Amino acid sequence: MTLPNEQSLQKLQFYVTTPYQCGYLHHQRAQSLIASPQSLVNAQVYSGLIQQGFRRSGKFAYRPHCEQCRACVPVRLVLAQFARTRSQQRAFKQHQHLSVKLLPLDFYDTHFDLYAQYQQLRHRDESSETAKQSDEAEQYRQFLCVSNVESLMLEFSDEHGKLCIVSVVDIVEDGVSAVYTFYDATDRKNSYGTYAILWLAEWTKTLGLPYLYLGYWIKDSEKMAYKQRFTPQQQLIDGEWV
């Protein structure tokens, strides 16, 4: 297996999880490669890991490591060359009334309520209808409210103070990583998901960083198709960003 080889990463160990149900391709089993111990995955180390295709979930840094499948392709937006399409420009203008707050990672009741609503409307098939609210809240905490790296919550609200979008991001040495975004999915006239990426692209450029990391793209997953609408982007193929 190809592992990060920078000097700052040499103390890390990597282990492969047992197979579990893939969340993107039906009838597929997945495995992940986990960096350990978590305490050593700080901002500097994670900057090296993300360049090798790793992502973060809570305090875990991982990347897909499936024996029979290579469908998950890490992608990042090349900001120096990025230009909005006409439809993206319309979406960007449509949501200019939203204000943004940068917040530290924490459990905010309003954020969790929006997250629970988003999961129910957009990912109902992935969650148990009988899951207890307390269990969902704890999963949310472990997924989005804890981190060993430099992370923020971006809160987008309208002129009336209504919460519309929350984006969790990591700041790495060469860019910003979009960890997870959820939003008010009750109004289908809005383009909150598109706007969040466009806003992050502009914000990352103001930080003087060249890339916006968008996670994994999977060709045969409808859930991931939107990522290909943002170009130009690079893919990590055989250890090289191309």
N, C-alpha and C positions, 0 to 999 in steps of 0.2 A: 504494500500500500504506500502511497505517496503522502508523506507527512511534512509539516513545516520544518525547515532545517536551520532557521536563524538561531543565533546563539542564545537569545533571550527565551527561546521556546524549548531548549534542550532538556529542561527539568520536567516537562510535561510528559505524561503517559497517556496512551489512547486505548480505549476498549470499545468493542463492538457490542451493541445491545442484542438481546434476543429478538427474533422476528415479531412484528406486530402488524396490524391491519393498516395498509396505506390509506392516508386520508384523501388522496387525490386520484388514484387509479383504482377502480373497482376490481375486486378479485386479485389484487396484488398484495404481497407481503413485503414489508419494508424493514430495513435495519439502519441504525445510525452509528456513526463513529463519534465518541464522546471524549473531549479533552478533560484530563484529570490531573491533579486535584483542582477543584473549582477555585480555591483560594489563590492560585497562581495565575488565573486568567484575569489579569488587570487590563487597563486600557491599552498599554503598550503591547502586551502579548496578544490581545484580541485583534489589534490592528494587523498583526502578522497573520493571524488565523483567518481573518475574513478575506485576505488576499489569496488564501488557499481554498476558498469556497466554504468556509464555516459560517454558521449563523448562531444567533443567541436566542435562547428561550429561558427566561429567568436568569439563573446563575449558570446554566448549562451552555457550553459552546459545543456545537455539533455540526456534522454534515452527513448527508446520505451515504450509506455504504451497503448497498443492496447487491447480492451476489449475481442476480440474473437481470438487473435493470440499471440503466444509466440515464433514465428519463429526466431527472432533476438537473437542470443546468443553471449554475449561478450567473446572474446578469447584473450589469451596472450601467447606468446612464452616463454618457460622456458629455459633460456639461458645456465644455468649450464649443461644441458643435451642435448642441441641442437647439432646436427651433420648434415652437408649437405649430401644430397643424391648425387649420381653420376651425375645426370643431373644438380643439383644445383651447384655442384663443377665446372662443365663445364661452366655454366653461369657466375660463379664468376671469373674464369680465363679469360673468353672471354672479360670481361669488365675492366680488370685491368689497361688499358690505360687511364681510366677516372680519372680526378682530381676533387676534391671536395672542395667547399668553403662553409663556414658557415656564413650565412648572417642574419641580423635582419629582422623581418617582415616589408615589405614595398611593394609598387607597383613598380615592375620593368617591363618595356615595353617588354623585351625579355621573361620574365616569362609568362606574359599575352598572348603574341603571341603563345607561345608553348601550353599554357593551352587551348586557343581557337581552335587551330589545333587538339589537343587531343580530346576535346569534340566533334568536328565535325566528327572525324574519328571513335571514340570508343563509343560515347553516342549520336549519332545523333537523335535517337528516343526519347530522353529525353528532347531535347531542341527545341525551336521554330525556324523554318527556317526563320521566319520573325523578330526574335528578333533583336533589334537595337544593334550595337556594343557598344554604350555608356551604354545601360542597362546591357549587359553582363559584361562589365568592372566593373560596380558598384556592381553587384552581386559577382563578383570575389573578389573585395576589401573587401566586408562584410564577405565573406566566409573564405578567407585565409590570408588577410593582416592585420587583427586586432585581438587582443587577450588580455585577462586580466591575463594570466598566462605566464610561462617561455616558450617561443616558438622561433623557428628558422626556416629559410629556408635553405635547403641544395641544392646547385647547382652543378650538375655533368656535366662536359664538356670534350670533347675529346682533343686530342693533337693539333688540329687546332683551338681550342677555340669555337667550335660549342656546343651550349647548347643541352644536351641530356635528362636530367632528372631534375626535381625539386621535392623535398620532403619537406613537411611542418610537423614539429614534435613539440611535447610538452615534456618538461622534468618534470617528476613527482618524488615523493620521492622514489618509488621503481622501476622506469624504464623509458622508453621512449615510448611515444604514437605516432604512425604513423597516423597523421591526414588525409593527402591526398598526393598522389603521381601522377604526370602526366609526360609524356615523349613523345619523338618523336616516333609516331606510324606509320610513313611512311615506315620504314624499318622493315619488319617482321622477318628478320634474327636475330635481336637483342633480348635479353631477359632482357630489361631494368626494367620491373616490378619486376621480380625475383631478379635481382641484387640489386635493391634498398633495398628490405627487407633483403637480406643477408648482405649488407653493414651496414644497421642499426643495425642488430644483433651484428656484430663485434664491432661497435662503442659503442653500449650500454654496452657491456662487458668491454670495456676500461674505461668506466665511473664508473665501479664497481657496476652496477645496475643489478638486477636479471631478469627483465621482459621486453619484447617488446610487447606492447599492439597493437593489430592488428584490433581493432574495432569489428564489429559484423559479425558473420558468419550465413548465412541463408541456410539451407540444400537444399531447392528447388530453389535457385537462382544460375544460372550459373555464374553470375558476382562475386559471393563470393566463388566459388568452389576452387579457387587457394589457399585460406588461409589454407585449410586442408593439403596441401602439405608440410607445415612447422610444424615439430613436434620435441619433445613432446610439446603439448600446454595444457593449462588449460582453462576450460569453467566455466563461472559463472552460476551455476544452483541453483535456490532457495536460493540465497544470499550467496552461498559458492563456492569458486574456487576449482574445482575438475579436 
